[in-house]
Amino acid sequence: MDNYKYQVIVDWVKDKIASEDLKQNDRFLTEKQLCEIHGVSRQTVRQALTRLESENVIVRVRGSGTFVGGRSVVPTVQQNKGSIGVISTYFSDYIFPHIVTGIESVLNNSGCSMQLAITHNQVFEETQALENMLAGGVQGLIVEPSKSALPNPNMELYAQLRRNGTPLVFFNAKYPWADFPYVAMDDEAAGRIVTDYLFECGHNKIAGIFALDDIQGHKRYSGYMKSCLQHGVSDSERNVMWFSTSERNDIFSFGKDKLLTLMRGKTAVVCYNDKMAVKLLALCRESGIKVPDDISVVGIDDSRYASICEVPLTTVRHPHKKLGEAAANTLLEMIDKRNIVPESKIFTPELIVRNSVAVI
């Protein structure tokens, strides 16, 4: 995956130099700027710059910066069928590299190049990414929405894309007001499946922790609530804690007491995703709460964290790479058949049972 990350940067730099018609000795972006744009470490950026320097695409001058080298760079769009813009909220870890790998493999096989931008789940960064890619002449866009459950100032920009006939596919989620197709896991089913499993194991005092600013959090909450109601528990909304994704780490420090209060008297907790579940495992350990003896914990996504953490997590599997492939195939279909809008594709998650749930 590290090789893939640095190759993405290599290709992106070449495309940027060509598309902006930068000349030899023009100043180029700094290491820090490239790290922020691509959401990767300095080591990965330096690996890419070393490769580019060896090809004389760029030149680094100690104490002065990075400059365009002497090699003529032909725009990728002249070498293949076109360039596709991919906008993701994150990239460096969790399920996101697998999704992007799936997108990239399909685009490569079709003769298309990929321009990748990372928004860090910030709407203003999504605006910049959309505007930059459109200015660069991409043939279509594959976008993961930022803060998809909140009002979005980019509504008019997306409406303009619709009027201009720009093919676009959302992945992981879609804005409720947008009418573009999307490819996602069935997040409501994910919340329901893990909660159903807890009830099957004898639990009926089940807390939930969900993201409030991403639509996935709302849908996973909906699945949790539907399972609770189906099993005769009508007051489960009292047992739910909401968090903002930008402040997700704070609740395990400043909000620790609130979390411990939430778990008091409960036998199980449904977490928004595996990342939150792993953090909850750590809080339980620090607080002398044994998992699953004292409380059971489930996650969602079956990320790499789920199987290697201190108590392997029961979770549901996200289709990540297949989802990325489906998003790319859907966009290519839109490009090939301009008058046809493909149907959205929703993947049903699979329950993965491990050691974090006790039978009571």
DOLORO-800091 format. One line per 8 residues: number of its first residue (from 1); their letters; for each residue x, y, z of C-alpha. Coordinates in Angstrom, 3 decimals. Each point is the difference from the previous one (the first is absolute). Last residue first. Layout:
residues N
NUM = A = X Y Z ~ ...
//
This chain:
residues 360
360 = IVAVSNRV = -25.641 -14.179 28.834 ~ 2.071 -0.756 -3.101 ~ 3.057 2.255 -0.043 ~ 1.008 2.221 -2.894 ~ 3.544 1.247 -0.731 ~ 1.438 -3.355 -1.122 ~ -0.691 -0.183 -3.742 ~ -3.087 -0.229 -2.216
352 = ILEPTFIK = 0.058 1.622 -3.450 ~ -3.480 0.985 -1.226 ~ -0.162 0.698 -3.745 ~ -1.045 3.372 -1.417 ~ -2.538 0.342 -2.855 ~ 1.442 2.124 -2.816 ~ -2.051 2.823 -1.542 ~ 0.406 0.912 -3.672
344 = SEPVINRK = -1.669 3.130 -1.369 ~ -1.727 -0.417 -3.344 ~ 1.743 1.205 -3.128 ~ -0.971 3.350 -1.561 ~ -0.322 -0.434 -3.773 ~ 0.249 2.869 -2.483 ~ 3.797 0.204 0.046 ~ 0.577 -3.695 -0.581
336 = DIMELLTN = 3.793 -0.414 -0.088 ~ 0.660 2.628 2.702 ~ -2.814 -1.274 2.225 ~ 1.237 -3.573 -0.411 ~ 3.489 1.146 0.947 ~ -1.445 1.573 3.158 ~ -1.778 -3.203 1.007 ~ 3.136 -2.069 -0.640
328 = AAAEGLKK = 2.040 2.342 2.223 ~ -2.532 -0.169 2.837 ~ -0.267 -3.783 -0.305 ~ 3.781 -0.418 0.209 ~ 0.136 2.197 3.093 ~ -2.798 -1.997 1.632 ~ 1.771 -3.250 -0.849 ~ 3.127 1.361 1.712
320 = HPHRVTTL = -1.951 1.183 3.112 ~ -2.643 -2.760 0.417 ~ -0.503 0.907 3.699 ~ -0.215 -3.063 2.230 ~ -2.131 0.086 3.119 ~ 1.473 -0.042 3.500 ~ 0.932 -2.292 2.900 ~ 3.330 1.340 1.102
312 = PVECISAY = 3.203 -1.791 0.965 ~ 0.777 0.957 3.626 ~ 3.442 1.632 0.134 ~ -0.270 1.207 -3.610 ~ 1.248 -2.061 -2.966 ~ -3.264 -1.216 -1.568 ~ -2.042 3.206 0.111 ~ 2.843 2.430 -0.639
304 = RSDDIGVV = 0.389 -1.208 -3.601 ~ -3.493 1.312 -0.663 ~ -3.084 -2.178 0.440 ~ -2.288 2.987 -0.810 ~ -2.215 0.265 3.150 ~ 0.847 -0.523 3.661 ~ -1.353 -2.088 2.858 ~ 0.761 0.152 3.734
296 = SIDDPVKI = -1.159 -2.281 2.822 ~ 0.125 1.094 3.651 ~ 1.225 -1.536 3.243 ~ 1.317 -3.330 -1.318 ~ 0.440 1.192 -3.618 ~ 2.041 2.106 0.551 ~ 1.129 0.671 3.571 ~ -0.504 3.415 1.572
288 = GSERCLAL = 2.978 1.090 2.124 ~ -0.222 3.618 -1.121 ~ 3.194 -0.042 -2.083 ~ -1.115 -3.239 -1.668 ~ -3.461 1.396 -0.719 ~ 1.513 3.165 -1.494 ~ 2.235 -2.105 -2.259 ~ -2.956 -2.084 -1.176
280 = LKVAMKDN = -1.912 3.231 -0.686 ~ 2.843 1.197 -2.224 ~ -0.197 -3.298 -1.914 ~ -3.780 0.412 -0.374 ~ 0.355 3.561 -1.293 ~ 2.403 -1.132 -2.694 ~ -2.180 -3.019 -0.771 ~ -2.994 2.135 -0.928
272 = YCVVATKG = -3.069 1.723 1.450 ~ 0.261 -2.109 3.148 ~ -2.764 -2.257 1.374 ~ 0.476 -0.462 3.763 ~ -0.947 -2.974 2.209 ~ -1.027 -1.011 3.531 ~ -1.202 3.395 1.169 ~ -0.445 1.118 3.638
264 = RMLTLLKD = 2.728 2.617 -0.304 ~ 1.186 0.219 -3.611 ~ -1.362 3.510 -0.578 ~ 1.463 1.192 3.316 ~ 3.426 -1.276 -1.090 ~ -0.418 1.857 -3.264 ~ -0.965 3.236 1.754 ~ 3.006 -0.338 2.302
256 = KGFSFIDN = 2.316 -0.391 -2.988 ~ -1.314 3.083 -1.796 ~ 3.162 2.107 0.350 ~ 2.287 -2.932 -0.883 ~ -1.816 -2.704 -1.967 ~ -2.577 2.520 -1.237 ~ 2.803 2.167 -1.354 ~ 1.123 -2.537 -2.595
248 = RESTSFWM = -3.240 0.224 -1.970 ~ 0.093 3.803 -0.146 ~ 0.207 0.437 -3.780 ~ -2.409 -2.935 -0.412 ~ -2.610 1.722 2.167 ~ -1.395 -2.231 2.736 ~ -3.374 -1.434 1.058 ~ -0.664 -2.118 3.099
240 = VNRESDSV = -2.973 -2.365 0.098 ~ -1.606 -1.749 2.991 ~ -2.988 2.322 0.276 ~ -0.825 -0.804 -3.642 ~ -0.418 -3.607 1.150 ~ -3.359 0.724 1.685 ~ -2.235 -2.459 -1.899 ~ 1.735 -3.329 0.610
232 = GHQLCSKM = -2.410 -2.662 -1.273 ~ 2.368 -1.960 -2.217 ~ -1.282 1.593 -3.208 ~ 0.380 3.400 1.631 ~ 3.642 -0.708 0.812 ~ 0.728 -1.278 -3.508 ~ -1.641 3.059 -1.560 ~ 2.014 2.278 2.294
224 = YGSYRKHG = 3.347 -1.580 -0.940 ~ -0.836 0.146 -3.709 ~ -0.959 3.666 0.319 ~ 3.221 0.718 1.893 ~ 1.951 -1.593 -2.851 ~ -1.932 2.224 -2.422 ~ 0.659 3.168 1.980 ~ 3.698 -0.800 0.383
216 = QIDDLAFI = 0.338 -0.752 -3.708 ~ -1.558 3.413 -0.692 ~ 3.110 1.643 1.441 ~ -0.306 2.905 2.471 ~ -1.484 -1.822 3.032 ~ 2.397 -2.926 0.312 ~ -1.373 -2.793 2.223 ~ 0.592 -1.639 3.402
208 = GAIKNHGC = -2.668 -2.491 1.120 ~ -0.964 -1.627 3.302 ~ -1.613 -3.440 0.372 ~ -1.955 -1.253 3.007 ~ -1.732 -2.979 -1.622 ~ 2.856 -2.476 -0.404 ~ -0.711 -3.738 -0.279 ~ 2.383 -0.993 -2.820
200 = EFLYDTVI = -2.809 0.310 -2.560 ~ -0.540 3.566 1.239 ~ 3.655 0.762 -0.690 ~ -0.276 -1.539 -3.460 ~ -3.021 2.158 -0.819 ~ 2.059 3.070 0.949 ~ 2.827 -1.004 -2.355 ~ -2.436 -0.654 -2.855
192 = RGAAEDDM = -2.135 3.130 0.535 ~ 2.881 2.449 -0.107 ~ 1.413 -1.647 -3.134 ~ -3.454 -0.165 -1.626 ~ -0.346 3.767 0.442 ~ 3.454 0.442 -1.489 ~ -0.787 -1.913 -3.184 ~ 3.501 0.326 -1.452
184 = AVYPFDAW = 0.338 2.655 -2.642 ~ 0.014 0.869 -3.693 ~ -1.737 3.182 -1.109 ~ -2.014 1.351 -2.906 ~ -0.400 3.797 -0.326 ~ -3.249 1.555 1.228 ~ 1.424 2.077 2.876 ~ -2.282 1.314 2.761
176 = PYKANFFV = 0.702 -2.794 2.504 ~ 3.767 0.372 -0.564 ~ 1.452 -3.355 -0.927 ~ 1.895 -2.661 1.909 ~ 2.859 -2.507 -0.262 ~ 0.547 1.078 -3.633 ~ -1.522 2.758 -2.114 ~ 0.015 -0.252 -3.784
168 = LPTGNRRL = 0.338 2.916 -2.399 ~ -0.288 0.446 -3.772 ~ 0.150 3.713 -0.942 ~ -3.169 0.857 -1.944 ~ 0.516 3.749 0.335 ~ -3.331 0.392 1.788 ~ 0.881 -2.800 2.451 ~ 3.432 1.503 0.691
160 = QAYLEMNP = -1.677 3.359 0.580 ~ -2.347 -1.605 2.520 ~ 3.065 -1.442 1.736 ~ 1.486 3.491 0.259 ~ -3.329 1.366 1.208 ~ -0.152 -2.538 2.823 ~ 3.613 0.666 1.046 ~ -1.063 1.988 3.087
152 = NPLASKSP = -1.056 -3.250 1.717 ~ -2.618 -0.499 2.701 ~ 1.127 -2.900 2.232 ~ -0.370 -3.794 -0.301 ~ 2.709 -0.378 -2.679 ~ 2.773 1.594 2.043 ~ 2.250 -0.320 -3.084 ~ -1.391 -2.060 -2.869
144 = EVILGQVG = 2.131 -2.754 -1.594 ~ 0.362 0.962 -3.637 ~ 0.704 -1.770 -3.291 ~ 0.189 2.647 -2.729 ~ -0.057 0.042 -3.787 ~ 1.893 1.022 -3.109 ~ 2.521 2.109 1.909 ~ 0.911 3.316 -1.626
136 = GALMNELA = 2.502 1.462 2.445 ~ -2.361 2.863 0.857 ~ -2.558 -2.628 0.971 ~ 2.573 -1.665 2.215 ~ 1.009 3.232 1.710 ~ -3.612 1.084 0.609 ~ -1.022 -3.361 1.452 ~ 3.089 -0.209 2.228
128 = QTEEFVQN = -0.406 3.567 1.262 ~ -3.657 -0.562 0.892 ~ 0.812 -3.317 1.716 ~ 2.647 1.819 2.033 ~ -2.668 2.497 1.095 ~ -2.275 -2.897 1.040 ~ 2.548 -1.639 2.293 ~ -0.061 -3.796 0.338
120 = HTIALQMS = 3.810 -0.107 -0.222 ~ -0.569 1.177 -3.612 ~ 2.470 -2.217 -1.880 ~ 0.587 0.351 -3.750 ~ 0.936 -2.677 -2.537 ~ 0.348 0.449 -3.755 ~ -0.369 -3.310 -1.808 ~ 1.037 -1.089 -3.500
112 = CGSNNLVS = -2.263 -1.810 -2.432 ~ 0.913 -2.887 -2.301 ~ -2.863 -2.263 1.070 ~ 2.281 -2.336 1.946 ~ 1.500 2.980 1.789 ~ -3.445 1.300 0.962 ~ -1.030 -3.389 1.387 ~ 3.188 -0.377 2.059
104 = EIGTVIHP = -0.203 3.591 1.269 ~ -3.503 -0.327 1.383 ~ 0.807 -3.217 1.865 ~ 3.238 1.495 1.347 ~ -1.966 3.043 1.158 ~ -2.379 -2.215 1.981 ~ 2.863 -2.027 1.499 ~ 1.905 3.159 0.984
96 = FIYDSFYT = -3.165 1.311 1.722 ~ -0.792 -2.931 2.314 ~ 2.141 1.214 2.967 ~ 3.121 1.911 -1.056 ~ 1.577 2.864 -1.956 ~ -2.916 0.898 -2.259 ~ -2.642 2.229 1.546 ~ -3.088 1.926 -1.122
88 = SIVGISGK = 0.428 -1.225 -3.568 ~ -0.192 1.915 -3.294 ~ 0.811 -1.918 -3.186 ~ 0.282 1.961 -3.243 ~ 0.136 -2.036 -3.191 ~ 2.481 0.773 -2.782 ~ -0.405 -0.952 -3.623 ~ 0.202 -2.802 -2.530
80 = NQQVTPVV = 3.762 -0.240 0.144 ~ 3.247 1.679 -1.011 ~ -1.321 3.494 -0.650 ~ -1.834 0.055 3.356 ~ 3.259 -0.919 1.686 ~ 1.475 3.325 -0.979 ~ 3.439 -0.341 -1.577 ~ 2.818 1.022 2.324
72 = SRGGVFTG = 3.103 1.585 -1.551 ~ 3.026 -0.713 2.188 ~ 1.948 3.050 1.174 ~ -1.111 0.094 3.599 ~ -2.740 1.955 1.749 ~ 1.192 1.380 3.312 ~ 0.026 -1.094 3.640 ~ 1.305 2.172 2.836
64 = SGRVRVIV = 2.768 2.470 0.757 ~ 1.962 -1.296 2.997 ~ 1.144 -3.131 -1.810 ~ -1.028 0.165 -3.653 ~ -2.368 -2.715 -1.163 ~ -0.491 -0.503 -3.739 ~ -3.166 -1.367 -1.582 ~ -0.835 -2.097 -3.061
56 = NESELRTL = 3.672 -0.926 -0.375 ~ -0.903 -3.726 0.019 ~ 2.138 -0.570 3.119 ~ -1.640 3.091 1.495 ~ -3.456 -1.478 -0.512 ~ 1.014 -3.234 1.761 ~ 1.580 1.936 2.869 ~ -3.124 2.176 0.177
48 = AQRVTQRS = -2.220 -3.087 0.341 ~ 2.126 -1.469 2.795 ~ 0.092 3.414 1.676 ~ -3.808 0.143 -0.088 ~ -0.267 -3.470 1.571 ~ 2.485 0.895 2.747 ~ -1.804 3.283 0.603 ~ -3.093 -1.979 0.932
40 = VGHIECLQ = -3.234 -0.048 -1.987 ~ -3.240 2.018 -0.176 ~ 0.379 0.742 -3.713 ~ -0.427 3.780 0.049 ~ 1.456 0.440 3.491 ~ 3.119 -2.072 -0.707 ~ 0.474 1.786 -3.338 ~ -0.162 3.374 1.751
32 = KETLFRDN = 2.563 -1.110 2.600 ~ 2.404 -1.270 -2.651 ~ -0.215 3.369 -1.749 ~ -1.835 0.703 -3.249 ~ 1.931 1.062 -3.105 ~ 2.010 3.091 -0.961 ~ 0.462 0.401 -3.757 ~ 3.544 -0.999 -0.990
24 = QKLDESAI = -1.148 -1.718 -3.225 ~ -3.502 1.066 -0.984 ~ -3.418 -0.841 1.421 ~ -2.687 -0.617 -2.617 ~ -2.727 -0.247 2.672 ~ -1.240 -3.322 -1.438 ~ 3.542 -1.332 -0.546 ~ 1.461 0.882 3.407
16 = KDKVWDVI = -3.184 -1.162 1.748 ~ -0.147 -3.283 -1.925 ~ 3.626 -0.803 0.817 ~ -0.568 0.845 3.670 ~ -3.130 -2.202 0.148 ~ 1.791 -2.962 -1.600 ~ 2.846 0.131 2.537 ~ -2.469 0.574 2.860
8 = VQYKYNDM = -2.044 -3.073 -0.954 ~ 3.262 -1.956 -0.317 ~ 0.880 0.967 3.593 ~ -3.264 -1.364 1.338 ~ 0.137 -3.205 -2.054 ~ 3.496 -0.805 1.230 ~ -1.202 0.583 3.577 ~ -2.925 -2.386 -0.649
//
